[in-house]
């Protein structure tokens, strides 16, 4: 029961339009930092790239938690 609550809560968060917009804004900000950086700003680009990767990893992890009930239900159907 507790996992269902967590999965449901996480699903509500990741499907929330404000949350999606905020995450996309972060990714867009760092993408623009990469695109607008000077050729010598290798470190700035690397840090921006890492931040984008972290946001994507967090979103993937949250999605896997939210999909946990789908996976569990699918197990019982096999």
VOPAGU-2260 file (C-alpha; in pm, 1 decimal, decimal comma):
REM VOPAGU-2260
SITE   aa  ch    i         X         Y         Z
SITE  UNK   A    0       0,0       0,0       0,0
SITE  UNK   A    1     277,3     244,3      88,4
SITE  UNK   A    2     451,9     193,0    -248,1
SITE  UNK   A    3     125,6     267,4    -426,7
SITE  UNK   A    4     101,0     598,8    -243,5
SITE  UNK   A    5     459,2     687,8    -333,1
SITE  UNK   A    6     411,3     582,1    -695,1
SITE  UNK   A    7      88,2     777,8    -717,5
SITE  UNK   A    8     243,2    1086,6    -560,3
SITE  UNK   A    9     546,8    1073,6    -787,7
SITE  UNK   A   10     322,5    1019,0   -1091,0
SITE  UNK   A   11     120,2    1329,1    -994,1
SITE  UNK   A   12     438,1    1534,1    -963,9
SITE  UNK   A   13     595,4    1429,6   -1292,9
SITE  UNK   A   14     266,6    1478,0   -1477,7
SITE  UNK   A   15     214,5    1825,2   -1329,2
SITE  UNK   A   16     246,3    2093,8   -1597,6
SITE  UNK   A   17     428,2    2333,6   -1363,6
SITE  UNK   A   18     685,1    2066,5   -1277,1
SITE  UNK   A   19     734,0    1977,6   -1643,6
SITE  UNK   A   20     779,1    2344,6   -1731,4
SITE  UNK   A   21    1029,5    2396,8   -1450,7
SITE  UNK   A   22    1237,2    2094,9   -1558,1
SITE  UNK   A   23    1225,7    2199,9   -1922,8
SITE  UNK   A   24    1329,8    2553,0   -1823,0
SITE  UNK   A   25    1633,3    2417,3   -1639,6
SITE  UNK   A   26    1731,9    2204,5   -1938,4
SITE  UNK   A   27    1676,1    2495,7   -2177,1
SITE  UNK   A   28    1882,3    2732,0   -1959,7
SITE  UNK   A   29    2181,1    2499,9   -1958,8
SITE  UNK   A   30    2141,4    2417,7   -2327,3
SITE  UNK   A   31    2157,7    2789,6   -2402,9
SITE  UNK   A   32    2469,0    2816,5   -2185,5
SITE  UNK   A   33    2631,2    2550,6   -2403,5
SITE  UNK   A   34    2517,2    2709,7   -2729,3
SITE  UNK   A   35    2617,6    3061,2   -2628,0
SITE  UNK   A   36    2951,0    2976,7   -2466,9
SITE  UNK   A   37    3279,1    3096,4   -2610,3
SITE  UNK   A   38    3508,3    2841,0   -2765,8
SITE  UNK   A   39    3744,3    2864,9   -2468,6
SITE  UNK   A   40    3466,1    2801,5   -2215,7
SITE  UNK   A   41    3506,9    2424,5   -2215,9
SITE  UNK   A   42    3450,5    2399,9   -1839,7
SITE  UNK   A   43    3126,3    2600,1   -1859,5
SITE  UNK   A   44    2994,5    2365,6   -2130,0
SITE  UNK   A   45    3095,4    2056,0   -1935,9
SITE  UNK   A   46    2922,7    2176,9   -1620,0
SITE  UNK   A   47    2607,7    2271,3   -1813,2
SITE  UNK   A   48    2608,8    1929,9   -1983,2
SITE  UNK   A   49    2645,2    1753,2   -1648,2
SITE  UNK   A   50    2353,3    1952,9   -1505,2
SITE  UNK   A   51    2134,1    1854,4   -1801,1
SITE  UNK   A   52    2231,8    1490,3   -1752,3
SITE  UNK   A   53    2147,7    1506,8   -1381,6
SITE  UNK   A   54    1802,2    1653,9   -1449,6
SITE  UNK   A   55    1736,2    1381,2   -1707,7
SITE  UNK   A   56    1854,4    1109,4   -1468,3
SITE  UNK   A   57    1631,3    1241,4   -1190,3
SITE  UNK   A   58    1333,8    1253,1   -1427,2
SITE  UNK   A   59    1405,8     898,1   -1544,7
SITE  UNK   A   60    1430,6     775,7   -1187,1
SITE  UNK   A   61    1104,7     943,2   -1091,2
SITE  UNK   A   62     938,4     794,8   -1399,5
SITE  UNK   A   63    1059,3     446,9   -1305,1
SITE  UNK   A   64     910,6     489,1    -955,9
SITE  UNK   A   65     583,1     612,6   -1104,0
SITE  UNK   A   66     575,2     315,7   -1341,9
SITE  UNK   A   67     636,8      69,1   -1059,4
SITE  UNK   A   68     271,3     -22,7   -1026,9
SITE  UNK   A   69     243,3     -81,3   -1401,5
SITE  UNK   A   70     540,2    -315,3   -1385,0
SITE  UNK   A   71     398,9    -501,4   -1084,6
SITE  UNK   A   72      58,3    -538,7   -1251,3
SITE  UNK   A   73     223,6    -663,8   -1569,3
SITE  UNK   A   74     414,3    -928,6   -1369,8
SITE  UNK   A   75      88,5   -1079,6   -1249,8
SITE  UNK   A   76     -53,2   -1090,0   -1602,5
SITE  UNK   A   77     229,6   -1305,3   -1735,8
